[in-house]
Amino acid sequence: MKDLAIEFDQSSFSEKIYTAILHHIINHQIKPGEKLSEERIASILNVSRTPVREALKRLAADGLIDYYPRRGAYTKEITPQDITELYEIRRCLEVHAARKTIGNIPKKRIRWINKLIESCHLAEGVDFIEAELQLDREIHKTINSCCGNVRLKEMLEKLDHLAKFMRILHFNREELVRENFVEHEGIWNALASQDEKLMVKLLEEHLDNRKKCLLEHFSIIHTSEEAIG
């Protein structure tokens, strides 16, 4: 875990700590059952223990670690079954939320996301990756916030680590980001034009494709570990 600091951006606290630990859990750089010491992580990242504790509690709420107030935090193993089940849930909830979003998106937000799409078309390399990841966040944020159902919004936000999985895996893999962008642009155009049938079709295909990509990533990790072992 000594390389954890590489993944950390000192410009923010709990969110970046969460993402840094998540990256290591996904890629088995932090092994299942390994203890996550608040004090050690805080020392590595040169922050206080408070944001570390907040990040660990959030990871526990997401079901990725076991957090015990007096004993500390321990990582869980993320399995293909976990990913399959979580994406099934996300498919049901997010498609339903997107249906309820149709016709409820403020014009200002439509213009904002259209500008993000245009910036993706104009960007290259790292700039394109950053622009598309912002588009990813904003489209899902729009669906969550404009569905008109507070409890549904809260449930979707609790599945936010799935989106983080994909953002981490896409980092520096421009071919995946390009695929994601094409899917996002199609979904958004259908959503903004209130073409419900097309939007549902494209969103379901997008979530299925992302699930497949994530499962393939896990398969590669396990195959590599078995070869090394």
N, C-alpha and C positions, 0 to 999 in steps of 0.2 A: 504493500500500500504506500510505499515511500514516494512513488511517482504521482501520487494524487494531486500534488500541487501543480503539475503540468496542466491539468484540466481546469484549473481554477482561475477565474478572472477576479482580481482584487477590487474591481469596480462595484461589485455587489456582494451580498452576503448569503442569506439563507437559500435563495433560489439557485445561486451558483454552486453552493455546497451540495444541495440536493442533486443537481445535474452531474456534478463531479463524481459523487458516490454512486449514482445510478449508472453512469458510464462504466465504472469498474465492476459493478454487480453484473451487468448485462454481459460483459466480456470476460467474466470469471477471473478478473484480476483481484477481486475480493471473493474468496471462496465461500460456498454455502456453509453456514455454521460458524463463520469467522466472527469474532467479536469486533465491534466498531467502537473504539474508545473515543468519547467526546474530547477528552484531554489531548489525546494524540492527534486527532484530526485538527483540532483548534491550533495546536502547535505547528503542524505541517503547513496550514493555511494562514497562520499568523493572524488569527481572529480570536474573539472571545468564545467561550463555550456556549453562550446563549443562542446564536444563529445556528451552531452545529446541532444543538439539542432540538431546535425547531425543525431543521431539515430531517433529522432522524425520526422525529414524531410524524412528520409528513410521509416519510417512506414507510413507516409502520402502518399509517392509515391506508396507504396504497397496497398494503399486503406484501411488501417486498422485504421487510425485516420484522423481527420480533423485538419489541422494545419493552424492557422491564425497568421501572424507575430506580430500583436499587441494584440490580444486577448488570444493567447496561443493554446494549443493542446487539443483535446477532442476525446475520443475513440468512435469508431463505434461498432455496434453489428455485430459479424460474424455469419452468418446464414447458415443453411444447403444448401440453394440455392446458396450462395456465393461459398461454397466448390464444389458443383456439377458443377457449371459453370466454375470455375477456372480449375478443373480437366479435363473437356471437352477440354478446350483450351490447357492445358498441354499435353493431349493425342495426339492432332493433331500436335502440334509443336514438341514435343520431339520425337515422332515416325518418323516424317519427318527428323528431324536432325540426328537421329540414322541411318536412311537409307543412308544419305549423308556422314556419318562418315565411313561407311564400306570401307575398303581399304586405308583409310587416317590416320590411327593411327600409330604414330612413334613406331618402335620396342622397343625403350627405355621405352616408356610409357606402352606398353604391358607387358614388363618384370616387371615394377614397380607394376602394378595392380595385376599381377600373384603372386608377393611376398606378397601383401596385403591379397589376398585370402588365401595364405598358412598360414599367421600369424593368420587369423581368425580361421582356422582349428586347430591351436595349442593352441589358447587362451581359457580361461574359465572366467566365471563371469564378473566382471567389465572390465577386460582386453579385453574380447571378445566384449563387448558392444562398447568400445572405438575403437577397431580395425574395427568393422563392420561399425560404423558411418563414419570412415575415408574412408573405401571402398565405401560407399554410395556417399560421396562427390566427390571422385575421378572419379567414373564411370560417374556421371552426368557432372562433369567438363570436362571429356574427350569428351563426346558427344557434349557439347556446343562448345568447343574450336576446335574440329576437323571436324565440319560439313562444313566448308568452306564458311559460309554465315555470315557475320558480323552482319547484321540486325537481322537475326534469333537468333544468339547468344545473342544479347542484349535483345531481347524479352524474351528468356528463363531465362535470369538472373533476369529480372523483376518479374518473378514468383518464385523466390528463396525462398520466405517466405513459400511456400507450402512444400518445402523440410524441412524447419525449423520446421514447424508444426509437421511433422513426427518424426524428430530427438528429439524434446522435448517430444512427447508422448511415444517414445520408451525408454526414459531414465529410467533405473532401471526396465524395463519390458523385461526380457531376452527372454521370449517366442516369443514376437513380433520381437525382433531383430533376433532371429534364423530363423523365417519365412522369414524375409527380406533378410537375408544372402543367403538362398537357392535360392530365386528369383534373387538376384543380380548375384550370381555365374553363374546361367543358362544364364542370359542375356549377361553377359560378355563373356562367352565361345562361344556363338553363334555369338556375335559381332566380337570377335577376329578371329574366324575361317571363317568369312564372310558368315555365313549362314543367309541370310537376312530373309527368310520366318520364320524360327524358332525364330530369334531375335525379329521380329515384334510381333509375337504371344506372346512371353514371356514378352516383355515390356508392351504390352497392358494389359495383365493379371495382371502384377505387379502394374500398375497405377490404375487399377480397384480395386484391393485388397486394396491398400493404401487409396483410396477414401472411400471405405466401412468401413475401420477401423476408419478413421477420423470422418465419420458421426456417427458411433456407439459411439465414444467418446463424441461427442457433445450431443447425445441423453441421455447418462448417466448423463452428467453435468446438463442438463435441468431438467431431472427427479428428480435428487437429490435436485435441487433448489426448485422445486415445492413442494417436500415433506417437506422441511424445512419451506417453506413459508406457 
